[in-house]
Amino acid sequence: MSRLNDEILSSIIGDIYDCALSPEGWTGVMSRITETIDAAYTTIALTSITDSRGRFAAQSPWDPEQMRALQEYQLDAIPGLREAVIGDVDLPLRTLSVVSEAELDRSAFFQEWAKPQGLREGCTTKFVHTADRIGLFSTTTWANRPPISVEEQRFLALLSPHLRRASLIGDLLDQTRVTAGLYRGALDSLAVPVLLTGAEGTILHANTPAAQMLAEQMLLHSRNGVLQAQTPAVSRALLEAISAAARVDTMLGSRGIGLPISAQGQPPAVAYVLPLSEGTARAVFRPACAAVFISTKISASPPPEDVLIALYDLTPAEARVTLHIGRGVSPAQCASALAITENTLKTHLSRIYAKTETARQADLVVLVSTIASPVMHGLSLPGPADIR
C-alpha cells in the first residue's frame, strides 16, 4: 500500500481540522506530514503582513538551537524561499526547481546550516495569502534521500487548502477558543457567528451572534430550517460545501476556502465550513455534520481565485483566466500573461462560459466586478497594467 494513499490523506486532513479548534494539535500534524513524506522536519506559520506578527507557528521536533539559528537568515539568503513567497498559493515549490544543485551547494545557507545537519532541500507551499496574512508550510529533506517526488508534491498540494481553512478558522476564534471539553452551548460565548448544520444544511444550532444574523436576514437566513445565502449561487455553493464536509470529502478544500456571503454595498463577509464528522475535538458537536463560521474580518477574505472556484466550480486555471479576462484584457494578453497558448485559452473560455452561464467577455467583466466589490476589499486583482 502506498504511503500516500487516500486513507492516509483523509486521516491527516481530519487531524488538520481538529487543529482549528485545538491548536495544540499542530505539532502532531507536522510530525505526521514529516513521517508520510519521509522528510527530516516540517514547519507551518501564519503571519500578519502589516506588522510581521506571528499568528501561530508549529513544527515537528527538531533541534531548538538550530531552529533559532535559522531565524537569523534573511529571506533572500535561503535559496528558493522568496520564489515560494511570491509564487502561487497551493503550489509546492522545491528548492532544486529554483536553483541548481551546484548553486545550492555554493550558498552560505547550505554550507553553514543545512549541510552540517545532513539536510538537502526544502519544499515550501504558500497556503495563505490574503490582504494581511501570509502562511507558509515547508518540509525539509535528508541529504541521503531522493528529491521530493511529483507524487509527494501533489500530496502536499492537496493538504494546502485544508491547512488554509483550518488556520483561518482558528485565527477567527483566537482569544475565545472552543476546546474538546466544551459543550455546544459554549459557542454562545463566541463573538464570531457560528451555526451547526446537518448534511443537507438544516440548522441545528446557532449561537447568539448567528441567531441575530438570521433574524435580521442580512447575510444568511433560514428557509424551512435550511441555511440560505442572499443569492442562489452562494446558497448552492454553501450547501455543496456543507454536503462535502458531511461526507468527509477530501476535495472539500479544492472548492474554495471562504464563501462570500455579502451583497454589493455591504462590508465583506465570508463563510467558512468546518467538517465535524470525525475527530476528537469536533466530536462534541455531533450530531451536527458541519460548523459554519462567519467572518467580517479582512484577514479572512479569500483570494479571488478561491471565490470563483467556490461559486462556479472552476478549476484553478479557469479561475485565473476569468480574473484576467474579467479585467478587460485581450485574449492575446491573457494568454501571454498566463504562459498558455491562445487555443488553450479558447478551451478554458468555453468551459468558463458554460459554468458561469455567460456568453462573452463583457459578461465576465460584470461577473468579476460584482464579486470583487463586497469580498475583495484590500485585495488587488490583475489589470491590464499588470500584464507582461
TORTORFI-862756 format. One line per field, with one value per residue (C-alpha): x, y, z. Coordinates in steps of 0.05 Angstrom, whole numbers, plus 32768, in hexadecimal, padded with zeros to 4 digits. Example, Ala and Ser with C-alpha at 12.3 -4.5 7.8 and 13.67 -1.06 7.14 Angstrom:
REM TORTORFI-862756
c1 80F6;8111
c2 7FA6;7FEB
c3 809C;808F
REM end
This chain:
REM TORTORFI-862756
c1 8000;801B;802E;800A;7FC7;7F82;7F78;7FB7;7FA4;7F5E;7F7A;7FAC;7F76;7F4A;7F82;7F8C;7F43;7F49;7F80;7F4D;7F2E;7F6B;7FAA;7FD7;7FCD;7FF6;8037;801A;8001;8046;8064;8034;8044;808E;8087;805A;8088;80C6;80E3;810F;80DE;80A2;808E;804F;8045;800F;8028;800A;8025;801B;8044;8067;8046;803F;7FF7;800E;8048;8056;8089;809A;80D3;8117;8153;813A;817F;8182;813B;814F;818C;815E;8137;8176;8177;8156;8123;8153;8189;8160;8160;811A;80F5;80E6;80CB;809B;8084;8073;805B;8016;7FED;7FE8;8025;805C;80A0;80DF;8120;8141;810B;8123;816E;819E;81C0;8202;81E2;81C3;8205;8229;81F8;820D;81CA;81D7;8220;8213;81CF;81B2;81EF;820B;81C7;81C4;818D;8183;814A;8106;80C2;8099;804F;802C;7FE9;7FCE;7FD6;7FA0;7FA1;7FC4;7FD9;800C;8015;804D;8058;8099;80B6;8102;8122;815E;819C;819B;8155;813E;8120;80D7;80AF;8075;8048;8060;8057;800F;8003;801C;7FF1;7FB3;7FC1;7FCB;7F82;7F6F;7FA8;7F8E;7F47;7F5A;7F8D;7F5E;7F25;7F55;7F6A;7F21;7F18;7F5A;7F4D;7F0B;7F21;7EF2;7F12;7EFE;7EE6;7EB0;7E67;7E43;7E28;7E6F;7E67;7E3A;7E78;7E98;7E94;7E99;7E56;7E56;7E1F;7E1E;7DFA;7DE7;7DFF;7DC8;7DD4;7D9D;7DAC;7DB5;7DD3;7DE4;7E0C;7DF3;7E16;7E00;7DB8;7DB7;7DD4;7D9E;7D67;7D80;7D87;7DC2;7DF6;7DD5;7D8F;7D65;7D35;7D0C;7D44;7D7A;7DB4;7DB1;7DDB;7DC5;7DCE;7DC0;7E09;7E24;7DEC;7DFD;7E48;7E3C;7E0F;7E40;7E79;7E4F;7E3E;7E87;7E99;7E65;7E83;7EC9;7ED9;7F23;7F12;7EEE;7F2C;7F30;7EEC;7F04;7F15;7EE5;7EA0;7E8E;7E49;7E46;7E20;7E37;7E3D;7E44;7E84;7EAC;7E92;7EA9;7E8F;7EBF;7EA7;7EC8;7EBB;7EA2;7E9A;7EDA;7F10;7F17;7F0F;7ED3;7EAE;7E8E;7E62;7E40;7E0D;7E1E;7E48;7E63;7E71;7E6A;7E95;7E86;7EBE;7EBB;7F06;7F2F;7F63;7F31;7F1E;7F32;7F5C;7F32;7F44;7F25;7EE4;7EDD;7EEE;7EBB;7E82;7E89;7EB1;7EE9;7F2D;7F67;7F7D;7F37;7F33;7F73;7F5A;7F18;7F3C;7F67;7F30;7F01;7F2F;7F26;7F69;7F6C;7F6F;7FB5;7FCD;7FAC;7FCC;8010;8009;7FF5;8029;7FF4;7FE3;7FA7;7F87;7F8D;7F6F;7F34;7F28;7F29;7EFA;7EC8;7EC5;7EC3;7E88;7E62;7E6F;7E60;7E25;7E46;7E52;7E87;7EC0;7E93;7E6A;7EA9;7EBC;7E79;7E80;7EC6;7EB1;7E75;7E9F;7ED8;7EAD;7E95;7ECA;7F0D;7F16;7F61;7F73;7F8A;7F75;7FA2;7F95;7FB0;7FEC;7FFF;8003;804A
c2 8000;8044;8071;80A9;8086;80A7;8088;80AA;80EB;80EB;80DA;8114;8144;812F;8140;8183;8195;8182;81B7;81ED;81E0;81C5;81E9;81BE;8188;81AB;818C;8147;8158;8171;8131;8107;812D;8124;80DA;80D1;80F8;80D6;811A;8136;8168;8194;81DA;8205;824E;8283;82CB;8311;8336;837B;8372;832E;8315;82CA;82B1;826B;823C;81F3;81BE;8176;8169;8186;81A2;81E3;8205;81F6;8212;8252;8257;824E;828C;82B6;82AB;82E0;82CD;82D2;82AA;826A;824F;824A;826A;82AC;8288;8261;82A0;82C5;8287;8269;8251;8205;81F9;81D2;81ED;81C3;81E7;81C1;81D7;821F;8217;81E1;81AF;81D5;8218;81FB;81DB;821E;8245;825B;8242;81FB;81FA;8219;81FD;81C5;819B;8193;8176;8145;816B;8176;81A1;81BD;81BA;81F7;8203;8246;8232;8278;82BB;82EE;8339;8334;82EB;82BD;8274;8244;81FB;81DA;8195;818B;814B;8122;8123;80D8;80D4;80E3;8127;8134;810D;8124;80F7;8116;815C;814A;8130;8172;8199;8173;8183;81CD;81E5;81BE;81DE;8222;8215;81FA;8230;8269;824C;8246;828E;82A3;8281;829C;82B3;828E;8248;820D;81CE;8185;8188;81BB;81AF;81D0;8204;8220;823B;8271;8290;829C;82E0;82BC;82A5;8259;822A;81DE;81BA;8176;8159;817C;81C0;81B9;81E9;81C2;81F9;8242;8268;82AC;82D6;82A4;82A4;82F0;82ED;82BC;82E7;8325;82FD;8328;82F4;82B0;829A;825C;8240;8207;81FC;81F8;8229;825A;8293;82D2;82B7;8273;826A;8275;824B;8211;8216;821A;81DC;81B6;81C7;81AF;816F;8163;816F;813C;8108;8117;8126;8132;815E;8190;81BB;81C1;81E3;8224;8237;826F;8278;82C2;82CF;831C;8340;837D;83B9;838F;8386;8348;8308;82C1;827D;8245;81FD;81CF;8183;8165;811D;8102;8115;811C;8167;8169;812D;8156;8179;813B;812D;816C;815C;81A2;81E3;8224;825D;82A4;82D7;8321;8329;833E;830A;82D3;82EC;82B5;82BF;82CF;828C;8268;828F;827D;8234;8231;8253;8236;81F6;8211;81F1;821C;8227;823C;826B;828E;8296;82B3;82E7;82FE;82FF;831E;8359;8369;8352;8334;82E8;82F0;8316;82E3;82A8;82CA;82DC;8295;8274;824C;8247;826C;8229;8214;8256;824A;8207;8226;825D;822B;8206;8247;8261;8220;821E;8267;826A;82A3;82AB;82E1;8307;8341;8311;82FB;8343;834D;830B;831B;8362;8348;8316;8346;837E;835E;8329;8341;837F;838B;8359;836D;8347;8343;837B;838D;83B1;8370;8348;833D
c3 8000;7FED;8028;8003;7FFB;8003;8048;8063;8041;805F;80A4;80A3;8089;80C4;80F4;80D1;80DD;8126;812B;811A;815E;8183;816B;8196;8162;812C;8145;813B;80F5;80E1;80FC;80D3;8094;80A1;80AA;806E;803F;805E;806E;80A5;80C1;80AE;80C4;80BD;80CC;80C2;80C6;80C3;8086;80A4;80E3;80D8;8117;811A;811E;812C;811D;8128;8112;8119;814B;8138;815C;817D;8177;812D;8123;8147;811A;80DE;80F2;80E9;809E;8072;803E;8003;8027;8025;7FDD;7FBF;7FFA;7FD8;7F9B;7FC8;7FEB;7FAB;7F86;7F80;7FBB;7FC3;7F96;7FB9;7FA2;7FA9;7FB5;7F7C;7F4C;7F56;7F5D;7F44;7F72;7F67;7F78;7FB7;7FCC;7FC4;7FEE;8034;804F;8037;804D;8091;80A5;807A;8067;80AE;80C3;808A;8066;801C;8004;8019;7FF8;800B;7FFF;8008;8025;8037;8015;8027;802F;8072;807C;805D;806F;805D;806B;8059;805D;805C;8043;8058;802B;8022;8003;7FBC;7FAB;7FBC;7F88;7F5D;7F87;7FC7;7FAB;7F97;7FDE;7FFC;7FCB;7FE0;8029;801D;8016;8054;807A;8063;8078;80BD;80CB;80B8;80E2;811C;8110;8114;8158;8172;81BA;81C3;81B4;81B2;81CF;81CD;8215;8208;81F5;81BB;81EA;81EF;81A9;81C6;81E7;81A3;8181;813E;8121;811E;8104;810B;80D2;80B8;8077;804F;8070;80A4;80DD;811E;8149;8142;8177;818D;8157;8121;813A;8136;80F0;80DA;80F9;80D4;8092;807F;806B;8075;8084;808F;805C;8079;80AB;8075;8073;8038;801E;7FFA;7FB3;7F94;7F7E;7FC5;7FE4;7FB4;7FC3;800D;800E;7FE2;8012;804D;8028;8018;8061;8077;8048;8063;801B;8011;7FD5;8002;8004;7FB8;7FB5;7FD4;801B;802A;800B;8000;801F;801D;7FE6;7FC0;7FED;802D;8054;8042;8063;8058;806E;8080;8084;80B7;80B2;80F3;80DD;80FB;812D;8178;817D;814D;8169;81A1;816D;8153;8136;810E;80D0;80C3;80E6;80BF;80D9;80C1;80BC;80AE;80B8;807B;808E;807E;8039;8008;7FCA;7F8C;7F6D;7FA8;7FA2;7F59;7F67;7F9F;7F7B;7F35;7F3E;7F13;7F11;7F2B;7EE3;7ECE;7F0A;7EF6;7EAE;7EC8;7EF3;7EBA;7E85;7EB8;7EBE;7E74;7E5A;7E14;7E0A;7DEE;7E2C;7E59;7E36;7E3A;7E84;7E96;7E68;7E42;7DF8;7DDB;7DCA;7E13;7E27;7DF8;7E18;7E5E;7E48;7E2A;7E6D;7E95;7E6C;7E77;7EC3;7ECF;7E9F;7E79;7E2F;7E23;7E42;7E57;7E82;7EA5;7EB3;7ED6;7EFC;7F16;7F28;7F4F;7F76;7F84;7FA1;7FE2;7FED;7FD5;7FFF;8005;7FCF;7F89;7F4C;7F0F;7EDD;7E99;7EB7;7EDA;7E9A;7E82
REM end
